Each structure stands twice: as C-alpha cells, then as structure tokens.
Amino acid sequence: MATEIRVPTLGESVSEATIARWFKQPGEAVKADEPLVELETDKVTLEVNAPASGVLGDIVAQEGDTVEPDALLGSIDEGGSAAAAPAKKEEKKEEKKDAPKAESKPEAAKPAPAAKASDHGPAVSRLSAESGVDPANVPGSGKDGRVTKGDMLAAIATGGASAPSSAPPQQARPASAPVDADREERVRMTKLRQTIARRLKDAQNTAAMLTTFNDVDMGAVMDLRKQYKDIFEKKHGVKLGFMGFFTKAVVQALKEVPAVNAEIDGTDLVYKNYYHVGIAVGTEKGLVVPVVRDADQLSIAGVEKQINDFGKRARDGKLTIDEMQGGTFTITNGGIYGSLMSTPILNAPQSGILGMHRIEQRPVVKDGQIVARPMMYLALSYDHRIVDGKEAVTFLVRIKEALEDPARLVLDL
C-alpha cells in the first residue's frame, strides 16, 4: 500500500509553492519524518517530511512545478528494496519495446485546450484583478499549460497584453550585444525575491511615502552596553546589542504617537493597541522580517533573545510563516553593512519603518564646545496619508530622547 506525500498547509495568505528540490529519487529508501522535498513559497522555504518509512515511489510534482496546498507530490511504497522502483520502470520499457505498434492513420496535431479561468490558482486570479492582465493571454509554464503566479508576474513586468491603460507598459529589456551575451547569466527569480520586488513596488505605488531624519548620540547606550555586557551575557545567555534598546524606544514612541502604529483599511483607520515589531534580517535568499510580538511586554533581554533566535533561523531558512506575519511597525538596520543614510520603503500595510545606520565619530556642539561624539542618523519613512509631519518628527524625537538617556526606557518616561 502506498502512502501519499502531499503539500502541507502553507499558512495565511500563501496559496502556492514551487518545488525547489527533491532530496530523494524514486527507488531510494526513506525513513519516517526524514526531509523529502523542499518547497519555496513567496515568504519562506519549508521542508516536507516523509509521512512514513518505505521506498520513494513515483514523483508527481517535479522540481520547478508550482503546487497548491494538499496537492499530491508523490508516494511512498511500503518495504521493498531501493532497486524496486527502477526495476518496475525497466519492465515497463521492455513491455513497450515488445508491444506491436498499432497501425493508425496520422492525424493532425490537436491544439491543447485553453486553460479555463477556474483552472488558475487564487494567486493568479488576484494578480489578474490587480493588474488587468488576462491569464488567457499569458503563456503558461505549469503543468498542462497552466498559468502560474511566476508567469503572471513576468507578463505584468513586460506590460501584459491586457494591462490597464492607466499604467504604461514597461519596456522590454533590449538584447545585449553578441560580445556581451555570452558573459551574462540569466537566473529565474526565487519566489521570495519576486515577492520582495512586488511588495516594495506596491508600497511605493500605494502609500504617500515620505522620510524624515534625525540623529542620535549613541554614547550613553554604548557606555551602558560596555559596562554591563559581560554580566548581561552571563545571566541571559545572549549578547547585549543595540536592537533591544531600539525596540523598546520604538514601543514608547508608538504609544505616544499611535498613528505610526496604524494602517488604512478602505476608508477606515485601524489603530493597533498592541506592538508587534518586525526586525528586518538579511539572508542569502533575500530580506525577511520576523516579528517580535507584544514587544511592550518583553524586557530588553527578552527582545534580544528573540532577535538572536530569529537571526539564526532566518539564515538557516527555518523561520515559519506565522513568525513573519502580523507586524505593526518595522525596524531595519543598514548600519551593519556600513550604510550612512537611507530612505527605507514601507512594509505594507504598516504606516512606518525606522532605518538605523552606522555609528561614526562626528563633531557636534555640546555645552558650547565642539566635541567628537558617536552619532547615528535615524530615518523614519511613513505613510503621509495617516501620519502628519508633526507626528513623524515627534516620533523620531522621542526615540532620540530615549536612546540618549536610556534611564527613560527603564522608568517608562
């Protein structure tokens, strides 16, 4: 008896995945709960484990195929040897070789029936509704000519035949000179990279984005960190970084300026009376934003522990979809890469994102004297439809005040 291998539930708002790779080939022995196939969604990469022990039978979904939740991926046969499946294939080949060919009159090749609208997945339907591109006019690369989400994104990017007239079609990339073409490498964008590109562009097209700046003297936080880092790490098992201070400062500022913690839903403003702070983490596959939930209820140590855990699992591709959903505000730190200043793009539908940057010694005036201080530029990008300039500036000033006098974080001032 064969055990079916099916696509698990992918999570809220995730309607399809791409087969990234199979770890086993047909005929190979597998153990229960052993990773069998890697799926790539537009948010995370996840592994599907073997539901039972046995021998991997037929693989239904090949690498590169797009599949939906509960779709059949393949099967596991009970017992048998590793050579069982290949042997069956050889038998089939022999049968085909010995079987007499039936004489028949040649017929003209019939064109494959066009995919019906109902054949398309929900992601394709949504992209069609948003862009105006008709899936019927898009060549499908999926099984039986089915139009995939990737096909739709490619069609939209090149100005699909049915693209709305209000959005001018993008120019197709001009062909490279022959002398350069051989030195180029074309690689298909991963689901994650496609989603990053789409979401960032959507944020630019939808929100009235504006960025305001301030700078902060990091001396007090650096002194506090230097004084207590050894004791902190010994007690909590994690290093004392800057993100714990920034996260707590952000929470205090969000409480004072609730518009930065709100979002637009149609003609309504939704104010969030909870503080789920997303922390942008760069990985080899792209940017992911795990969420520190109820950050207002955590200590600095609690925040640092979560961020440290997120960072490790993000680099290993082990974050779950639930851990990257529901954020109300985001912090991104370009300073770890050496960035001096930036204008971060909103993580829609949030109305604010804080950009941190590198710390450098700069001359500033303090008590009438020019002194060198460890300064950092802060950038707040915000949706001007929700947040007024006064609120944005006030928000940054509160963060500056909290970081330049960390006692405020402890005393909740």
PyMOL commands that set and color helices and strands:
alter all, ss='L'
color gray80, all
select helices_A, chain A and resi 84-98+117-119+122-131+135-137+143-145+149-157+178-181+191-206+219-236+243-256+258-261+295-297+300-315+322-324+334-337+389-404+407-411
alter helices_A, ss='H'
color red, helices_A
select strands_A, chain A and resi 2-6+17-22+29-30+35-40+45-49+54-59+66-67+72-77+209-217+262-265+268-271+277-279+281-283+286-288+291-292+329-333+352-356+360-366+369-383
alter strands_A, ss='S'
color yellow, strands_A
deselect
rebuild
show_as cartoon
